[in-house]
Amino acid sequence: LSTLSIGLTIDAFGPISDNAGGIAEMSGMAEVVRERTDCLDAAGNTTAAIGKGFAIGSAAFVSLALFSGYMTILQSRNVEKFSHVDILHAFPFAGLLVGAMIPYWFSAMTMSAVGRAAHDMVVHVRQEFEEHKDILQPDPDTGMTRSPDYSECIRISTEASLKEMIPPGALVMGTPLVVGFVFGCKALAGVLIGALVSGVCGAISASNTGGAWDNAKKYIEQNKLKDRNDQILGKNTEAHKAAVVGDTIGDPLKDT
C-alpha cells in the first residue's frame, strides 16, 4: 500500500499526456505543441510500463496468496492426500500445461476484440465521410462544415468493450470450474500454478514490448531514425509504415 500513490501517479501520466497530444492535434495547435506532447507521450509509455510492473507484481502476490489459501482448504479436509502436488503425475502436469495456455488464450481474445471494434469504427467513419461530403469540405451553399457523429463512435467502442469481454470472462471463470469438477483438485492446482507463472511472464513481456513499439513510431516521426547513408527516415517511409503496423499491434498488447 505504501507504493500505491506512486504507482497510480506514474500509471496515469501516460494517458494524460496521450490525450493532451490528441487534443492539441484536433484543435489545430502549432506543430511545436504536438512535438512536445509526443515527447511527453513517449515518456508516458515508459512510466506506464513501470506502473504496470507494480500491478503485475501485486497480481502475482495476490495469486500466490489465493493458491496458498486453496491448498490450505484442501489440506484441512485431507492432509495426507493434498500435502503436496506432484507435477510428475498425469493430471497435475496436464493442468500445468492448460494453465500456462490460459493467459495467452485470454490475451488473444481481448486483442482480437480490440481489432474488431476498431474495424467497426473505421467502417462507420468511412461511411459517414461518403454520405456527408461536407464534413471535410465546407458546403458550397452555406459555407459551413458538418460536425461528425461522435456519439456513434462512442456507442461502438462502449458496446464492444462490454460485449467482447464476455467470452474472455467466461474463459477465466469457467476453466477452473470445469477442470476442478471434471479432473479433480490436483489438476486444478496445476492449472492455477501454470496460469500464475506464464501470466506474469507474458504480462511483463507484453507491457514492455507494446510500449517499445509505440515509442519506435514516435522516434521515427521525430526524424531521429537514419539509414546507413545518414538519410533521415521520417513519415511516409517504409520504416514509418512498419512502425505504424507495430504500434497498431503494440497498443492492444500493452493495454489489454
C-alpha positions in Angstrom: 0.0 0.0 0.0 2.9 2.4 0.6 3.7 2.4 -3.2 0.1 2.8 -4.3 0.3 6.6 -4.7 3.5 6.4 -6.7 2.0 3.5 -8.9 -1.2 5.4 -9.6 0.8 8.6 -10.4 3.2 7.1 -13.0 0.4 5.0 -14.5 -1.9 8.0 -15.0 0.9 10.1 -16.6 0.8 8.2 -19.9 -3.0 8.5 -20.7 -3.0 12.2 -19.7 -0.1 13.1 -22.0 -1.5 10.9 -24.8 -4.9 12.7 -24.5 -3.1 16.1 -24.5 -1.5 15.2 -27.8 -4.8 14.2 -29.3 -6.4 17.5 -28.1 -3.6 19.5 -29.5 -3.9 17.9 -32.9 -7.7 18.1 -33.1 -7.7 21.8 -32.0 -5.2 22.7 -34.8 -2.5 23.9 -32.5 1.1 24.6 -33.7 3.3 21.7 -34.7 5.7 22.5 -31.9 3.0 21.8 -29.4 2.4 18.4 -30.9 6.2 17.7 -30.9 6.3 18.4 -27.2 3.2 16.3 -26.4 4.8 13.4 -28.4 7.9 13.7 -26.1 5.7 13.6 -23.1 3.7 10.7 -24.5 6.9 8.7 -25.1 7.9 9.3 -21.5 4.4 8.3 -20.5 4.7 5.0 -22.2 7.8 4.3 -20.2 6.2 5.3 -16.9 3.1 3.3 -17.8 5.3 0.2 -18.3 6.8 0.8 -14.8 3.3 1.3 -13.3 2.1 -1.9 -15.0 5.1 -3.6 -13.4 3.7 -2.7 -9.9 0.3 -4.0 -10.9 1.8 -7.2 -12.3 3.8 -7.8 -9.2 0.8 -7.2 -7.0 -1.3 -9.5 -9.0 1.4 -12.2 -8.7 1.5 -12.0 -4.9 -2.3 -12.0 -4.7 -2.5 -15.0 -7.0 0.1 -16.8 -4.9 -1.8 -16.0 -1.7 -5.1 -17.3 -3.3 -3.3 -20.5 -4.3 -1.9 -20.9 -0.8 -5.4 -20.5 0.5 -6.7 -23.1 -1.9 -4.1 -25.6 -0.8 -4.8 -24.8 2.8 -8.5 -25.6 2.4 -7.7 -28.9 0.6 -5.2 -29.9 3.4 -7.8 -29.1 6.0 -10.0 -31.8 4.5 -7.4 -34.4 3.8 -3.8 -33.6 4.9 -2.3 -36.8 3.5 -3.9 -36.6 0.1 -3.2 -33.0 -0.5 0.0 -32.4 1.4 1.8 -31.7 -1.9 1.1 -31.6 -5.7 3.4 -33.8 -7.8 3.7 -32.4 -11.3 5.1 -35.8 -12.5 1.6 -37.2 -12.2 -0.6 -37.0 -15.2 -3.4 -34.7 -14.1 -1.3 -32.0 -12.4 1.1 -31.9 -15.3 -1.8 -31.7 -17.8 -3.3 -28.9 -15.7 0.0 -27.1 -15.7 0.1 -27.1 -19.5 -3.6 -25.9 -19.7 -3.0 -23.2 -17.1 0.1 -21.9 -19.0 -2.1 -21.6 -22.1 -4.9 -19.7 -20.5 -3.2 -16.2 -20.3 -2.2 -16.4 -23.9 -5.7 -17.5 -25.0 -7.2 -14.7 -22.9 -4.8 -12.1 -24.4 -5.5 -13.3 -27.9 -9.3 -13.0 -27.4 -9.0 -9.5 -25.9 -6.6 -8.2 -28.6 -8.9 -9.7 -31.3 -11.8 -7.9 -29.8 -9.9 -4.6 -30.0 -9.2 -5.2 -33.7 -12.9 -6.0 -34.4 -14.1 -2.9 -32.6 -11.5 -0.7 -34.4 -12.6 -2.2 -37.7 -16.3 -1.4 -37.0 -15.4 2.2 -36.1 -13.3 2.6 -39.3 -16.2 1.3 -41.4 -18.6 3.8 -39.7 -16.2 6.7 -40.2 -15.7 5.9 -43.9 -19.4 5.5 -44.4 -20.1 8.9 -42.8 -17.4 10.6 -45.0 -19.0 9.1 -48.1 -22.6 10.1 -47.1 -21.7 13.6 -45.9 -19.1 15.2 -48.0 -19.4 18.5 -46.1 -17.6 17.0 -43.1 -14.2 17.6 -44.7 -15.1 20.4 -47.1 -17.5 23.3 -46.5 -20.9 23.2 -48.1 -20.9 25.3 -51.3 -24.3 26.8 -50.4 -23.8 27.6 -46.7 -20.1 27.6 -46.4 -20.4 25.5 -43.2 -18.9 22.1 -42.4 -21.0 19.3 -40.8 -20.0 18.1 -37.3 -19.2 14.4 -37.4 -21.4 11.9 -35.4 -19.1 11.4 -32.5 -21.8 9.7 -30.4 -21.9 6.7 -32.8 -18.2 6.1 -32.4 -18.6 6.3 -28.6 -21.5 3.8 -28.9 -19.4 1.4 -31.0 -16.5 1.4 -28.6 -18.7 1.2 -25.5 -20.8 -1.7 -26.7 -17.7 -3.5 -27.9 -15.9 -3.1 -24.6 -18.8 -4.7 -22.8 -19.9 -7.4 -25.3 -16.4 -8.5 -26.3 -15.4 -9.2 -22.7 -18.0 -11.9 -22.2 -16.0 -14.7 -23.9 -12.7 -13.9 -22.1 -14.5 -13.6 -18.8 -16.3 -16.9 -19.3 -12.9 -18.5 -20.2 -11.1 -17.4 -17.0 -14.1 -18.1 -14.8 -15.2 -21.4 -16.4 -11.9 -23.1 -16.8 -11.2 -23.6 -13.0 -14.8 -24.9 -12.5 -14.6 -27.4 -15.4 -11.1 -28.6 -14.5 -11.9 -28.9 -10.8 -15.2 -30.8 -11.2 -14.1 -33.0 -14.1 -10.4 -33.7 -13.4 -10.1 -33.1 -9.7 -8.4 -30.8 -7.2 -4.8 -31.6 -8.1 -5.4 -30.9 -11.8 -6.9 -27.6 -10.8 -3.8 -26.9 -8.7 -1.7 -27.4 -11.8 -3.9 -25.0 -13.8 -3.6 -22.3 -11.1 0.2 -22.6 -10.9 0.6 -22.7 -14.7 -1.6 -19.6 -15.2 0.3 -17.8 -12.5 3.8 -18.4 -13.9 3.0 -17.9 -17.6 0.7 -14.9 -16.9 3.3 -13.0 -15.0 6.0 -13.6 -17.7 3.6 -12.8 -20.5 2.3 -9.6 -18.8 5.8 -8.2 -18.4 6.8 -9.1 -21.9 3.6 -7.6 -23.4 3.8 -4.4 -21.4 7.4 -3.7 -22.3 7.0 -4.8 -26.0 3.9 -2.7 -26.6 5.5 0.4 -25.1 8.6 -0.1 -27.2 6.6 -0.4 -30.4 4.7 2.8 -29.6 7.9 4.7 -28.8 9.5 3.4 -32.0 6.8 5.1 -34.1 7.3 8.4 -32.3 11.1 8.1 -32.7 10.7 7.8 -36.4 8.1 10.6 -36.6 10.6 12.9 -34.8 13.1 12.3 -37.7 15.6 10.7 -35.4 16.0 7.4 -37.4 18.6 7.4 -40.1 19.7 4.8 -42.6 23.3 3.7 -43.5 23.7 6.7 -45.8 22.7 9.1 -43.0 19.4 9.8 -44.7 16.5 10.6 -42.3 13.7 8.0 -42.4 10.7 10.1 -41.3 7.0 9.9 -42.1 5.6 8.1 -45.2 8.7 5.9 -45.5 8.8 2.2 -45.3 10.2 2.3 -41.9 7.4 4.5 -40.7 4.8 2.3 -42.3 6.3 -0.7 -40.5 6.3 1.2 -37.2 2.6 2.1 -37.6 1.8 -1.6 -38.0 3.9 -2.3 -34.9 2.1 0.4 -33.0 -1.3 -1.0 -34.1 -0.3 -4.3 -32.5 1.6 -2.7 -29.6 -1.4 -0.6 -28.3 -3.7 -3.5 -27.5 -0.7 -5.6 -26.5 0.3 -3.2 -23.7 -3.2 -2.0 -22.7 -5.2 -5.3 -22.7 
